[in-house]
Amino acid sequence: MKADLIEKARALDAPSPSIQALLKLMTRDEPTLREVENVVKQDPVLTLGLLKLANSALFEGTQRIESLDRAIVRVGQKRVVRWMLAQATRSLNNPLANYEALGGIRDAAVLRALIAEKIADLLDLQDPNPGAFYIAALLADIGKVVIDKVLDTEKMGNGARFIDRERSTFGIDHAALGARVARQWGLSQNLVSLIRWHHDPDHPMAPPGARVICAADAFVEALCPTGIDALANPAPASLDALGLDEETLDRIVLAATLDQQEMLEMLR
């Protein structure tokens, strides 16, 4: 079963070459306006989509935009980058029937990514940079797309957490499969590790930043539980090591929720 799932993960559709190029840029630092423009103009679908977005009711100005550089300025460079990255998660928008996530899990992935980025930014984490935390949190559950094809909860093995039941049943879990997908897409080893250990940040092989992804995931599951495994993967006590007080976390979650609503409007 494990070998079959690894093969299914290998066959998962990769993002377009332009999105893969952006993913690699983001592992280094926030891309410049010129770098974003160069990525977009290589992809006719992204080009048309961005021009349409810039001239939509969300961002409509007094003049119609017909050039990429002006479209990026009008929408906002950071918004454009996050919008482009969300194109890599189209498969998360499909129903995951066996996880009982009939509306897909992309909305939750976007919120998790925004929360993780804001935590990383607030803590001034630079390894990787906050934008890379966004990518890791966005793609953290992409392995579920693979497992959903064979998941049968009535035949699941034992385990305190749902992810432990995945491991005992299939010999692999969605985090490990997601890490394999990230590696196939050419992401850095640091990002691959963040995805791999986002449910086990205290594992000896987990990078320190895995706690951020784990915390963001816990918040999302508490705010908008999605699927049968929601709240069945409790965050470990080590998340207290982030050292953020409740008021600060509330502000982060509120800001991320507002940004998520805007992003989902942009993706419609």
C-alpha positions, 0 to 999 in steps of 0.5 A: 500500500505504501508503494502504491501511495508513493506512486500516486504522489509521483503522478500528482499534477505539478504546477506550471513551470512558471509557478514552480519558478516562483516557488523557488524564488520564494525559498530565497526571499520575497521576489522583486516586482521585476522577478514577479513580472518575468514569471507572469509573462512566461505564462499566458494563463497567469497573464490573462488572469492577472490583467482580469483581476487588476481590472475587476471590481476588487481593484478597478481604478479610473483607467483600464490596466493593460500592462503587467507591471501596472497590474502588479502595482494596482493589485499589490506585489505581495497579493499577486505573489500569494494569488499565484501561489494559490494556483498551485493548490487547485487540487485542494479545491476538489472534494476529498470525499473519504476525508469528508471534506466535500468542499475541499481543503484549499480555503483552510490551506490559505488561512493556515498559510497566512497565519504561519507567515504572520507568526514567522514575520512577528517572530522575525524568523529568517530561516526560511523567510516568512514567505517560505513559511507561507508555501510550507503551510499552504502545501502542508496537506497536499498529501491528503489528495493522494491518501483520499483515493484509498482512505477507508476510515472503517478499516483504519488502524489504531492511534491517538491522532488521525495521522498516527492512524494513517501511518499504522494503516498505510505505512506512511502519512499525508505529511510524508507524502506531501514532503515527497510531492514538494521534493518533486516540485523542486522545493528546498530541503528546508521546505520539504522538512517543514511539510514532513514534520508539521504534525511532529515538530518535536521530532529530532529531524524536525526543523525549528520552524515546524512548530510554526506550521503546526501552530497555524494548523492547530488554529485553523482546525479550531477555527474552521474544522475541515474533514474527518481528521479535524481536531484529531491531530492535537498540537503538542505542548511544545508549541508553547515555545513560540512564546506568543500571548493570547492577545497577540495570537488573536490579532494574528488570527483576525488579520489572517482571516481578513486576508483569507477572505480577500484572497478567496475573492481574488481566486473566484 
